Amino acid sequence: MILIRNVRLVDAQGERGPLDVLIGEGRILSLEGGEAKRIIDGTGLFLAPGFLDLHAHLREPGEEVKEELATGLLAAVRGGYTDVVSMPNTKPPVDTPEAVRALKEKAEALGLARLHPAAALTLGQEGKHLAPAGLLREAGAALLTDDGRTNEDAGVLALGLLQAAPLGLPVAVHAEDATLRRGGVMNDGKLADLLGLPGNPPEAEAARIARDLEVLRYALRRSGARPHLHVQHLSTQRGVELLREAKRAGLPVTAEATPHHLTLTEEALAGFDPLFKVAPPLRTKEDQEALLEGLLDGTLDAIATDHAPHTRAEKEMDLLRAPFGIPSLEVAFPLLYTELHLKRGFPLPRLVELFTDGPRRVLGLEPLHLEVGAEASLVLLSPQERPVDPKAFASKARFSPWAGWVLGGWPVLTLVAGRVVHEALE
Ligand SMILES: [Zn+2]
């Protein structure tokens, strides 16, 4: 039994407290205190439901030099995540039920954050032949995606949506038209021209979202079940507009935005630092404002990290050759708590919702609120500020575009179903 005394509660429903939260048998037993072996003073802290990340590259199997389950899932609980969806673009890609089971078993043995592996939509993520969705679902796959690749064949995506629909599996897409983005390494525009770098135009994302929404319409018309398209790491104003229209029209589509697109712009590339190279690329201030608007009005459902660790050596290559990706599991919440909530007045319950119920709904999970009887998957957060120190990351990728940024909202205690998996109490 753990008693967290005098703590403010924040979930998708709002803020309450301070209250005395009693935790035992993996659940919240009371909000009015009680007897406990361990008592934690929650004065000045706030308690939220555990976070769910829809989009993490944990690199296992095959690229353990960049990250592995042990380091990635430790990074996750340090970031307040109790549940993580791992991307299947590993080596080899996760496209068999055996691979899904192996990941789940290994993650369970670690006893950190719970793993919900995503599986490939197509065999080898080659975009040609569908992976066995039914068997993947049975093995525990949480969604299907060829993320890392871009689903160039619309017919295959349509069949994928039709196959996944009766299974209740979302199909997540990295929506960029490869023929428009070509070799772009940053946002296409004046700055890219000035820097002499190949640009990746916002239209590459918008065109692909527009196409995918038509593919979804087709699947919806032809399927007896309800297909579910999920758009990953949305980055452009036009993309947000298309999503908003589609949701108004009642299409079964959801979307996520990343911490980097919400806090950084293309300007970061002016120093030619590959640390900021990511796909889709960092965009403009206008795009960022549109994403914020989308988070507020429900066009966007979730904040997902797209945690993409690489070795330091890879990220130190020149901008043209360095791989795409930014690691962020350990800083995502403090970053957005500070930059969006503290500095911009973004409502805290909505921010927490975008880390909890929002992504939970995408996976078809029940909402998780701080109520008596609720599963005690929780994160205790401290408003105390400190600078981001990548050297202290649990992730193997010990670098960060936010190094030195002074942030509050750090997780000081993370519980998975009542079990302490991370603790950094003063
Ligand atoms: Zn992607």
Residues whose N, C-alpha, C, O or C-beta is under 5 A from the ligand:
A	BS01	ZN	D147 G148 H174 A279
